[in-house]
């Protein structure tokens, strides 16, 4: 559980109920100035207004709006819907551990306005929007519950806007592909997946992935996956009381002997010898930071 005001600095979900008069709100007012916003208009008319635009949105509709320096929402009398906004850091915390995470972040980085949405599709979003809104209004909202609602909402919107195949089926820049590969590795490195699996998820060939990684990062895809596996193995050996057999299993190795050979080939030490060296050095070797992929695009 967390304090309501704390989570509101990262996430908002406000129902906009029908009113007798027009209402105006500045989407970029603090603390929401860096939020991406999702508008779900059930009925009525909304107007998006800034010094450079004055766009009418007629419900039922969905709009995705990246952060904007000076954007206001005018809600016409009788209109109803929901306004959802979230900070980029909270979006990353919520979706980056999942293969769909990169696609969802791409989705919220571009403006999309869809006014050809079926009313039934909008109504299907209502329970999720209502559940998220009610959770956020609790005195001590559950981050787990609010993030579960948020993940489901984003996936539904992703599919509703026709963008669910965007990150994997359309041409992308090298940096985008490598970012998606990074997220896939983070989600699946403990499953001992072949490189063919990652390439298929990215919509490219294994040879293409090999070429991109080798040219941009100086390492092959399998080397990058192995680096992540070794880094995790070191962390577990340094900090976990589990047996080497247990650590091997947690990393997807069915044969602990193979894990020991793999670890020694990559580090020069067997897992047992590495753990002894940590104890002998009084944990000083354990100060190495966890993998962050800082050198990835």
Rosetta blueprint (number, residue, H / E / L):
1 X L
2 X L
3 X L
4 X H
5 X H
6 X H
7 X H
8 X H
9 X L
10 X L
11 X E
12 X E
13 X E
14 X E
15 X E
16 X E
17 X L
18 X L
19 X L
20 X L
21 X L
22 X L
23 X E
24 X E
25 X E
26 X E
27 X L
28 X L
29 X L
30 X L
31 X L
32 X L
33 X L
34 X L
35 X L
36 X E
37 X E
38 X E
39 X E
40 X E
41 X E
42 X E
43 X E
44 X L
45 X E
46 X E
47 X E
48 X E
49 X E
50 X E
51 X L
52 X L
53 X E
54 X E
55 X E
56 X E
57 X E
58 X E
59 X L
60 X L
61 X E
62 X E
63 X E
64 X E
65 X E
66 X L
67 X L
68 X L
69 X L
70 X L
71 X L
72 X E
73 X E
74 X E
75 X E
76 X L
77 X L
78 X L
79 X L
80 X E
81 X E
82 X E
83 X E
84 X E
85 X E
86 X E
87 X L
88 X H
89 X H
90 X H
91 X H
92 X H
93 X H
94 X H
95 X H
96 X L
97 X L
98 X L
99 X L
100 X L
101 X H
102 X H
103 X H
104 X H
105 X H
106 X H
107 X H
108 X L
109 X L
110 X L
111 X L
112 X E
113 X E
114 X E
115 X L
116 X L
117 X L
118 X L
119 X H
120 X H
121 X H
122 X H
123 X H
124 X H
125 X H
126 X H
127 X H
128 X H
129 X H
130 X H
131 X H
132 X H
133 X H
134 X H
135 X H
136 X H
137 X L
138 X L
139 X L
140 X L
141 X L
142 X L
143 X H
144 X H
145 X H
146 X H
147 X H
148 X H
149 X H
150 X H
151 X H
152 X H
153 X H
154 X H
155 X H
156 X H
157 X H
158 X H
159 X H
160 X H
161 X L
162 X L
163 X L
164 X L
165 X L
166 X H
167 X H
168 X H
169 X H
170 X L
171 X L
172 X L
173 X L
174 X H
175 X H
176 X H
177 X H
178 X H
179 X H
180 X H
181 X H
182 X H
183 X H
184 X H
185 X H
186 X H
187 X H
188 X H
189 X H
190 X H
191 X H
192 X L
193 X L
194 X L
195 X H
196 X H
197 X H
198 X H
199 X H
200 X H
201 X H
202 X H
203 X L
204 X L
205 X L
206 X H
207 X H
208 X H
209 X H
210 X H
211 X H
212 X H
213 X H
214 X H
215 X H
216 X H
217 X H
218 X L
219 X L
220 X L
221 X H
222 X H
223 X H
224 X H
225 X H
226 X H
227 X H
228 X H
229 X H
230 X H
231 X H
232 X H
233 X H
234 X H
235 X H
236 X H
237 X H
238 X H
239 X H
240 X L
241 X L
242 X L
243 X L
244 X H
245 X H
246 X H
247 X H
248 X H
249 X H
250 X H
251 X L
252 X L
253 X L
254 X L
255 X L
256 X H
257 X H
258 X H
259 X H
260 X H
261 X H
262 X H
263 X H
264 X H
265 X H
266 X H
267 X H
268 X L
269 X L
270 X L
271 X H
272 X H
273 X H
274 X H
275 X H
276 X H
277 X H
278 X H
279 X H
280 X H
281 X L
282 X L
283 X L
284 X H
285 X H
286 X H
287 X H
288 X L
289 X L
290 X L
291 X L
292 X L
293 X L
294 X L
295 X L
296 X L
297 X L
